[in-house]
Amino acid sequence: MDTCFIFGAGTFYGLYRKPRPGEYIIAADAGLRTCQQVGLTPDLLLGDFDSLGQVPDFPNLYQVPVEKDDTDTVLAARVGLSKGCREFHIYGATGGKRLDHTLANLQMLLLLRRQGARAWLYDDAFVYTALKNESITISRTVEWGLLSVFCLGADAHGIDLEGVQYPLRDATLTAGFPLGVSNHILEPQARVAVREGSLLVGWELPEKEKAEKV
């Protein structure tokens, strides 16, 4: 087992990548509703169940207290890591009524990257991942597709952006100014690299890839 799907209690915009047989599925609290809507049965249901409003009757359930350091979604990520998963697909982690949880889930991408895992967090026709002292190549799947790059933590140095409308070479990004927001991918592939530091990278996905819409 190396792939984990996490469904949170935020807004669900559709499945861009369906779970395959043998891949581990975790519903975090009200993420159970999303799983039910798309016909998926989680391998594990966990949470404090403040979002669902009740503790459901579920065969594999892990109830945790409301007062804890980890959010339910972060706890789900830790469980996935403990199962040996190194690829994460995360849904229901944005939108909803809680901007603070959206920010926490974006930070969680770096938590997973520091553990040697790669996570993909799906928003509305957008996907986000974290980089740390590395590079990533992104295929253009939308004409004039959006690409945004943010500093995730301390100042990030040695940043290259290639194949985009606004390229950068050996640049520095800081958490105090969003220089990398709203770029566009011009070439068949774009490259984002950071020599020292961490980045949050998000890019536009095609609407036609949505397998389910709720």
C-alpha positions, -999 to 999 in steps of 0.1 A, spaced: 0 0 0 15 33 -10 -14 56 -19 -39 72 5 -71 91 -2 -84 115 24 -118 130 24 -123 160 47 -154 179 57 -148 209 34 -163 216 0 -161 187 -25 -156 198 -61 -154 164 -78 -130 135 -82 -100 141 -104 -84 108 -96 -105 78 -84 -91 53 -59 -79 21 -73 -82 -13 -57 -59 -16 -27 -55 21 -22 -63 33 14 -93 55 19 -98 76 50 -129 97 58 -122 125 83 -155 133 102 -181 146 77 -159 135 48 -179 104 52 -208 121 35 -187 128 4 -176 92 3 -212 81 4 -221 105 -23 -196 91 -48 -201 55 -38 -169 49 -18 -166 29 14 -137 42 35 -112 18 50 -112 40 81 -136 67 95 -119 90 121 -126 122 139 -141 139 169 -174 140 149 -183 176 156 -190 180 118 -212 150 115 -229 158 148 -230 122 159 -208 91 161 -220 69 132 -223 32 133 -192 22 112 -172 -10 113 -137 6 114 -141 38 135 -114 58 153 -129 84 176 -107 111 190 -113 140 215 -123 174 203 -94 190 223 -62 178 205 -33 192 186 -41 177 152 -71 185 131 -90 155 119 -75 159 85 -40 161 98 -47 131 119 -58 112 88 -25 122 71 -6 108 101 -25 75 99 -18 73 62 19 78 68 18 51 95 3 27 69 34 33 47 16 56 22 38 80 3 12 94 -22 -18 113 -9 -49 126 -27 -68 150 -5 -104 162 -11 -127 183 10 -98 203 24 -108 238 12 -140 259 10 -167 254 36 -170 278 64 -135 276 78 -107 295 62 -85 285 91 -89 248 82 -80 256 46 -48 272 57 -41 243 80 -46 218 52 -23 237 29 4 237 56 -2 200 60 11 195 24 46 206 37 42 183 68 37 153 44 66 164 21 90 166 50 80 130 57 90 120 22 54 118 9 39 137 -20 4 151 -15 -21 165 -40 -48 187 -25 -78 193 -49 -97 226 -49 -122 238 -75 -104 230 -108 -70 235 -91 -45 212 -74 -18 221 -49 13 204 -37 44 214 -16 80 215 -27 111 215 -5 146 219 -20 135 203 -53 118 208 -86 86 197 -103 75 196 -139 39 205 -147 21 196 -179 -1 222 -194 -36 207 -195 -56 240 -198 -48 267 -224 -34 297 -207 -37 276 -175 -31 294 -142 -1 286 -120 6 301 -86 37 297 -64 39 309 -28 66 308 -2 57 283 25 76 293 56 110 311 57 123 329 27 128 305 -3 159 310 -25 171 299 -59 137 298 -75 133 291 -112 100 294 -131 102 282 -167 77 278 -195 54 305 -180 43 340 -188 64 355 -160 96 335 -156 120 337 -127 157 329 -125 175 323 -92 148 344 -74 138 347 -38 102 345 -26 91 356 9 59 350 29 54 388 30 47 394 -7 27 371 -32 50 377 -62 42 342 -76 4 345 -77 -16 342 -110 11 332 -135 2 313 -167 17 282 -183 26 289 -219 47 259 -229 36 222 -230 54 219 -197 64 243 -169 91 238 -144 92 251 -108 124 247 -88 135 259 -54 171 254 -43 166 263 -6 133 265 11 97 254 7 70 264 -18 33 259 -22 25 253 -59 -9 253 -74 -21 250 -110 -53 248 -130 -69 215 -139 -93 209 -169 -130 207 -160 -135 176 -182 -113 155 -158 -140 157 -131 -154 122 -127 -181 131 -102 -197 165 -93 -217 171 -62 
